């Protein structure tokens, strides 16, 4: 086994345990810190919490009393911890704790931590600031308000005073439109660690946010985590569930890492994509477990207006060691893909979606092109594929291969059916389906990357 450090804070660390497993390790292991057993794990990406700042640790991984891997690391420095309960938060699930938590965030000095301890904290929106370490501890639940009248609204576009530029705050499905502020929101902030063993509960159901979901009431539905023009953000360990709309929505942001998360919504929940990086660069999605009512991951770059004006593709996206369950698609490109996608690698993921749903989808065809190949390595799953809304690709059965690629051949979009070939372990290597098809905006599929041509000039 190889062990490598993925990320660390003053209070936590995430490791990759490479024993050849995809999402789950091939065996169950015990984790020891400084020779003290702290947990067992069966996932390739695993995290440890409740660490002390500026402290040296040795981590050992054992199986059957034998050490199979070890590493050393030092946690980050921490100046002070601000406990939100000392700022007045009740954590009783009834009182509105928004202002108290926000006060702790705004008062937090550099290289320090805001701690949300065990309890249930009812809030509307809280806003992040640069340099923040925010820990939602084990047993802590952020419980979102469902009364939309209590949420701030973000206008879609605000014209500059000299009428030459615009400020974009709100967004909905690729267009600059009014939206309610996210439950956790970052606007133009950087150097953030949002982590812990706690949960963020959007409290959405078909009696509130999911009722008449296609109708804008006041503004469009909030995301659970909305990052607008942010940089260097790490999200680690948390449980997100029952989101009003998309769960995690990074927007025109850079240098983002999402690791060891559980993202869960009911199968029948509208527009509840798991993680949708839109016009973002340098995004790593590692060891995330998705179980949803819509796409698990949808990589986007806006509709026509945003694509033409800002020309910001989704670039350098790496998806690895994830588990995708249920949902409409495991990894989709689009449907809002106006500025294109560059350099996207999906590898070592386990896919389990219902029959008739898709593993990977590319944008809708307008003209025929001939594609090449994109390896999608060590992907475990089986089932059928279907078109992605009105923006899907025309493909048929998955072909199970011991050594395969996603293959784009010649054909007429919308008429012929094709084969998406996905690399699987040898025991799943039963082939089916022979035809092929072509996909618009697929200008290049080569090496380990997929490049999707700009939809607009």
Secondary structure, DSSP 8 states (H G I E B T S, - for coil): -EEEEEEE-SS-EEEEEESS-SSEEEEEEEEEETTEEEEEEEESEEEE-S--TT-EEEEEEEETTEEEEEEEEE------EEEGGGGT---EEEEE-HHHHHHHHHH--TT-EEEE-SEEEEES-EE--TT-EEEE-TTEEEEE---GGGS-EE-SEEE-TTSS-EEE---BTTB---EE--SEEEES-EEEEEE-S-EEE----TTTTTTTTTS-SSSB---SEEEES-EEEEEES-EEES-SS-SEEEES-EEEEEES-EEE--TT-TT--SB--BS-EEEEEES-EEEESS-SEEEB-B-HHHHHHH---EEEEEEES-EEEESSEEEEE-SSBTT-EEEEEEES-EEE--TT-EEEE----SS-----EE--TT-B---B----TTS-----BEEEESS--EE-----TTTS---EEEE--GGG-----------TTEEEEETTEEEE--S--
